[in-house]
Amino acid sequence: MAYAGGAATGAAVAAAAIANAAKAAGGIIKMDPEEFIKILNRADKPLVAFAVGGVFSKNYQYITNYRGLFFFCKADNPIQLPGSAEIINCKKIWIPA
């Protein structure tokens, strides 16, 4: 009996892991920075994860949770977060496709 499929099996496992991550994350709402700030202003002490990304040009990425939903925004320039926000600096924010 021959076993052929090391790479194919690895790719299938990786695809399943990505699909499971997307299911676990639930819905992520992408929005403009202005609308993102409005969401942050609704919370008493918002928790915001922040990362700098980009390959050819730098961008600033933010994600927060409000009332069980995740809100994400990407901006060309840093946005002014409310003073009450607790900020977590991250190496990368990954959003499942």
Number of C-alpha atoms within 10 A of each C-alpha: 3 4 5 8 10 9 9 10 11 11 12 13 12 12 12 12 12 14 13 12 14 15 11 9 12 12 13 16 12 15 14 11 20 12 13 21 16 11 15 21 16 10 15 10 13 20 17 20 19 22 18 17 15 10 6 6 7 12 15 16 25 23 21 20 17 13 6 9 12 15 20 21 19 21 16 12 11 14 15 9 15 15 10 13 15 13 15 12 13 12 10 12 16 8 12 14 7
